[in-house]
């Protein structure tokens, strides 16, 4: 059994044509789409559409480049369930001994209102 992942979706040649031809199981949204999603309506609409497309086509959507809590909560509000980025952990060559994963209960359920930096 195998799975196809389409990485860096939204950057360069990784666009709708690649999605239509490859029919991936995983779709990783590039930083060009996710960066600043909390501040830009166009980015949020694009993310929501990719999430809807993924749901309709049984494609798992992953957001890359999540660096702030504001981006995290905006992506959650758009329906993104899976993310990676410096906010969640820096890339490493090997697992860190004694590393503690963020428990899902710390991130879910999403608060009714995204807390502002000044409120934290």
C-alpha positions as a Markdown table, in Angstrom:
| # | Residue | x | y | z |
|---|---|---|---|---|
| 1 | Unk | 0.0 | 0.0 | 0.0 |
| 2 | Unk | 1.2 | 3.5 | -0.7 |
| 3 | Unk | 0.0 | 7.1 | -0.3 |
| 4 | Unk | 0.8 | 10.1 | -2.5 |
| 5 | Unk | 1.6 | 13.5 | -0.8 |
| 6 | Unk | 1.6 | 16.7 | -2.7 |
| 7 | Unk | 4.0 | 19.0 | -0.9 |
| 8 | Unk | 4.3 | 22.8 | -1.1 |
| 9 | Unk | 0.8 | 23.1 | -2.6 |
| 10 | Unk | 0.3 | 26.7 | -3.8 |
| 11 | Unk | 4.0 | 27.4 | -4.5 |
| 12 | Unk | 5.5 | 27.3 | -8.0 |
| 13 | Unk | 4.2 | 24.4 | -10.1 |
| 14 | Unk | 2.3 | 22.7 | -7.2 |
| 15 | Unk | -1.1 | 24.0 | -8.2 |
| 16 | Unk | -4.5 | 22.7 | -9.2 |
| 17 | Unk | -3.1 | 20.9 | -12.3 |
| 18 | Unk | -0.8 | 18.8 | -10.1 |
| 19 | Unk | -3.7 | 18.0 | -7.8 |
| 20 | Unk | -5.9 | 16.9 | -10.7 |
| 21 | Unk | -3.2 | 14.7 | -12.3 |
| 22 | Unk | -1.7 | 13.2 | -9.1 |
| 23 | Unk | -4.9 | 12.7 | -7.0 |
| 24 | Unk | -2.9 | 12.8 | -3.8 |
| 25 | Unk | -3.9 | 11.4 | -0.4 |
| 26 | Unk | -2.2 | 14.2 | 1.5 |
| 27 | Unk | -2.1 | 17.9 | 0.5 |
| 28 | Unk | 0.4 | 20.1 | 2.3 |
| 29 | Unk | -0.4 | 23.8 | 2.0 |
| 30 | Unk | 2.7 | 25.9 | 1.4 |
| 31 | Unk | 3.7 | 28.8 | 3.6 |
| 32 | Unk | 2.8 | 31.2 | 0.8 |
| 33 | Unk | -0.9 | 30.3 | 1.6 |
| 34 | Unk | -0.7 | 29.9 | 5.4 |
| 35 | Unk | 1.6 | 32.8 | 6.3 |
| 36 | Unk | -0.4 | 35.7 | 7.7 |
| 37 | Unk | -3.7 | 33.8 | 7.3 |
| 38 | Unk | -4.9 | 35.5 | 10.5 |
| 39 | Unk | -4.6 | 38.9 | 8.9 |
| 40 | Unk | -5.6 | 38.3 | 5.3 |
| 41 | Unk | -9.2 | 37.4 | 4.2 |
| 42 | Unk | -8.0 | 36.2 | 0.8 |
| 43 | Unk | -5.6 | 33.7 | 2.5 |
| 44 | Unk | -8.5 | 32.5 | 4.8 |
| 45 | Unk | -10.8 | 32.0 | 1.8 |
| 46 | Unk | -8.1 | 30.0 | -0.1 |
| 47 | Unk | -7.5 | 27.8 | 3.0 |
| 48 | Unk | -11.2 | 27.2 | 3.5 |
| 49 | Unk | -11.6 | 26.2 | -0.1 |
| 50 | Unk | -8.7 | 23.8 | 0.1 |
| 51 | Unk | -10.1 | 22.2 | 3.3 |
| 52 | Unk | -13.5 | 21.8 | 1.6 |
| 53 | Unk | -11.9 | 20.3 | -1.5 |
| 54 | Unk | -9.8 | 18.0 | 0.7 |
| 55 | Unk | -12.9 | 16.8 | 2.6 |
| 56 | Unk | -14.9 | 16.3 | -0.6 |
| 57 | Unk | -12.1 | 14.3 | -2.3 |
| 58 | Unk | -10.9 | 12.4 | 0.9 |
| 59 | Unk | -7.5 | 14.3 | 0.9 |
| 60 | Unk | -5.9 | 15.0 | 4.2 |
| 61 | Unk | -4.9 | 18.7 | 4.3 |
| 62 | Unk | -1.9 | 19.8 | 6.3 |
| 63 | Unk | -0.8 | 23.5 | 6.8 |
| 64 | Unk | 2.9 | 24.2 | 6.7 |
| 65 | Unk | 4.7 | 27.1 | 8.2 |
| 66 | Unk | 2.6 | 27.8 | 11.3 |
| 67 | Unk | 4.6 | 30.2 | 13.4 |
| 68 | Unk | 2.2 | 32.1 | 15.6 |
| 69 | Unk | -0.8 | 31.3 | 17.8 |
| 70 | Unk | -2.8 | 33.8 | 15.7 |
| 71 | Unk | -2.1 | 31.8 | 12.5 |
| 72 | Unk | -2.8 | 28.5 | 14.4 |
| 73 | Unk | -6.3 | 29.7 | 15.5 |
| 74 | Unk | -7.1 | 31.2 | 12.1 |
| 75 | Unk | -6.2 | 27.9 | 10.4 |
| 76 | Unk | -8.3 | 26.0 | 13.0 |
| 77 | Unk | -11.2 | 28.3 | 12.2 |
| 78 | Unk | -10.8 | 27.5 | 8.5 |
| 79 | Unk | -11.1 | 23.8 | 9.3 |
| 80 | Unk | -7.5 | 22.8 | 9.2 |
| 81 | Unk | -6.9 | 19.9 | 11.6 |
| 82 | Unk | -3.2 | 19.1 | 10.9 |
| 83 | Unk | -0.3 | 21.6 | 11.0 |
| 84 | Unk | 3.4 | 21.9 | 11.2 |
| 85 | Unk | 5.7 | 24.8 | 11.9 |
| 86 | Unk | 8.0 | 26.4 | 14.4 |
| 87 | Unk | 5.1 | 27.1 | 16.7 |
| 88 | Unk | 4.6 | 23.4 | 17.1 |
| 89 | Unk | 8.2 | 22.3 | 17.0 |
| 90 | Unk | 11.4 | 23.0 | 15.2 |
| 91 | Unk | 12.7 | 20.4 | 12.7 |
| 92 | Unk | 15.3 | 18.0 | 14.1 |
| 93 | Unk | 17.3 | 15.2 | 12.6 |
| 94 | Unk | 16.4 | 12.9 | 15.5 |
| 95 | Unk | 13.8 | 12.7 | 18.2 |
| 96 | Unk | 14.7 | 14.7 | 21.3 |
| 97 | Unk | 15.1 | 12.6 | 24.5 |
| 98 | Unk | 12.5 | 13.5 | 27.0 |
| 99 | Unk | 10.5 | 15.7 | 24.6 |
| 100 | Unk | 6.9 | 16.2 | 25.6 |
| 101 | Unk | 4.2 | 16.5 | 22.9 |
| 102 | Unk | 1.6 | 19.2 | 23.2 |
| 103 | Unk | -1.5 | 17.3 | 24.4 |
| 104 | Unk | -4.5 | 17.7 | 22.1 |
| 105 | Unk | -6.6 | 19.0 | 25.0 |
| 106 | Unk | -4.3 | 22.1 | 25.1 |
| 107 | Unk | -5.3 | 23.0 | 21.6 |
| 108 | Unk | -8.9 | 21.7 | 21.4 |
| 109 | Unk | -11.6 | 22.7 | 21.7 |
| 110 | Unk | -11.0 | 25.9 | 20.0 |
| 111 | Unk | -12.0 | 29.0 | 22.1 |
| 112 | Unk | -15.0 | 30.9 | 20.9 |
| 113 | Unk | -12.8 | 33.9 | 20.3 |
| 114 | Unk | -9.2 | 33.9 | 19.2 |
| 115 | Unk | -7.1 | 35.5 | 22.1 |
| 116 | Unk | -5.1 | 38.5 | 21.1 |
| 117 | Unk | -1.5 | 38.7 | 22.0 |
| 118 | Unk | -2.2 | 41.4 | 24.6 |
| 119 | Unk | -4.8 | 39.1 | 26.2 |
| 120 | Unk | -2.4 | 36.2 | 26.8 |
